[in-house]
């Protein structure tokens, strides 16, 4: 099971790589082109296995962590003099993983030092987590927009 955007669903249906699962005409969309009207159901099933669907979590590195944290300090929100910080310091058993590395400005990083958040009384603005597949991220935004437009 995975989510795909409507453009990808159309490509899969037209290329005969997917088939509709909905047989009710009201639960889908009609997409119009100059020469064709295509019914796109809400649920489709892939007919083939695709290596394109395999996505690996990128390695934990400065560029990817900065991208995930939107180039801002996860303690104060600053966007200047950014470094990486281990939430649980490596000296205390913390690992270099997605859920333990955050972006921090030099000031917050030196203030935190080699201590835990509890010891310093600092709080993270967002909980660190591994990045998700771009298609899933797009689909989640699409469905949030669709739900908001229905209300």
N, C-alpha and C positions, 0 to 999 in steps of 0.2 A: 504494500500500500504506500502510495506517495501522492503528493499534490503536484499538479502541473498547471501552468497558466493556460488561459483559453487559446492563445496562439499556438502553444505546443500541442494542445489537444487537437486542434484543427489539423496541424501537420501530421500527427499520428493517425488520425482518422482518414485523411486523404491518401496518405501513403499506405493505407491498409495494414498498419502495424498495430492498430488498436481497434476494438469493437465497442459499440455502446452497450451499457448495462441497463440503462433506463429505457423502458418501453412506453413511458407515459410522456406525451408530447408537452405537457405543461411544465415539466421539471428539466428545463434546459434553456438554450438560447438559439435564436435564429440569427445567423450571420449572413449578411448580404454582400455580394460582389456584383460587378456589372453584368456578369453572365450566369451567376449561380446563387442559389439560396441553400445554405447548409445548416442543418440542425445539429447543434452541439449539445449532447446530453451532459448532465452534471457529473455522471460517473462513467468512466470508460475502463476497459481492461486491455492490457497489453497482450498481443498475441506472441511476441517474440521476447527473448532475453536480450538485453542490451548492455554492452560494456560501458556505454556512455552514462548509465545510471550509477556506476560505481564512483563514489566521491570520497576522498580521504581528507581527514582533518589536517590542515596545514601545520607544519612544525611551529613550535613556540619560538618566535624570534621577535626582535624589536619592531620590525616593520609590521608584522601581523598583529602584535599586541597593541601598537599605536592605532592601527586601523580599527580594531575591535573597540577600543576605548575612545574613539572619535578624537584622537589627539588632544586629550585633556586629562588633567590630574584626577585620579579617582578619589582623592581625599578633599581637595579644595576647588577643583574645577579649572584651575589655571591651565593655559596652553603654552607657557614659556618654560624653557630649560627642563624639558621632560627627560625622565630616566625610567628604568624599570625597577619595580620593587616586588620582593617576595612577601606576600601577606604573612605567611608563617616563615620566618627566616630559615635559610638553609642550615644554619648552625643549630637550629632547634628541630631539625628533621623535616623541614618543608621541602617540597620537591619543585623542580622547574617544570610545572605543568600549567595548562590553561586555567585551572581553577585556583592557582596560587600566585600567578604573576599578574601584576597590574601596572598601569602607567602612573607615575608620580612625578611631581615637580621636584627639583633639587631640595627646596626648602622643606617640603613634607617628608621626603625620603630621609633627609638628615635628622629631622625631628623624630621620626619613627625609629630610626637607627636599627639596631639588632634586637628589637623587641616585638612582641605580638601586639595586635590591635587592642586587646584587653589591657595590657600593661601600659599602653600610651593613652588610652581613652579615645582613640581616633576611630572614625567610622568610614566605611566605603560608601561611595555614592551609588554604585551598582555592584551586584554580585558577579564576580568573574566567572566566565564559562567559555567553553570551546565554541568557535564559530559554527554556524549551521550552513547547510548547502544553500547556495544563492537562490535556487528555485523554491525551496521551502520558505526562505525569508520573503521572497516576492509573493508567494501564495498567501502567507499569513497577512501581509499588508493588503493584498487584494481582498481577502475575505473580511478583514476589519473594515475596509472601505465599503464593501457591499452591505455589511450589517448596519453600518452607520447610515447608509443611504436609504435603507428600509425603514429606519426609525423616524 
